[in-house]
Amino acid sequence: MLTNSIQGIRYNIEAMRQAARRLKDFEKADTPTEMVNMIVAEHGMSANIGALKTSLRMQETILDLLA
């Protein structure tokens, strides 16, 4: 679970970077599409961060139960 969350965070960071690169040339860019891509990547990153935090808390709880 931890690995999947981290990979998802990295994927969404790269998606944001790509959208930002395409927006760099503002006159040629499809601004609405790229803004939507950035928002989708932001939400994806937030979801993966939440999943990562939950996974870490679950591991701590399991370790507490075993101790």
Residue pairs with C-beta under 8 A, 6 or more apart in sequence:
1 51
1 55
2 52
2 55
2 56
4 51
5 48
5 49
5 51
5 52
5 55
6 48
6 52
8 44
8 45
8 47
8 48
8 51
9 45
9 48
9 49
9 52
11 44
12 41
12 42
12 44
12 45
12 48
13 41
13 45
15 37
15 40
15 41
15 44
16 38
16 41
16 42
16 45
18 37
19 34
19 35
19 37
19 38
19 41
20 38
22 29
22 30
22 34
23 29
23 31
23 34
23 35
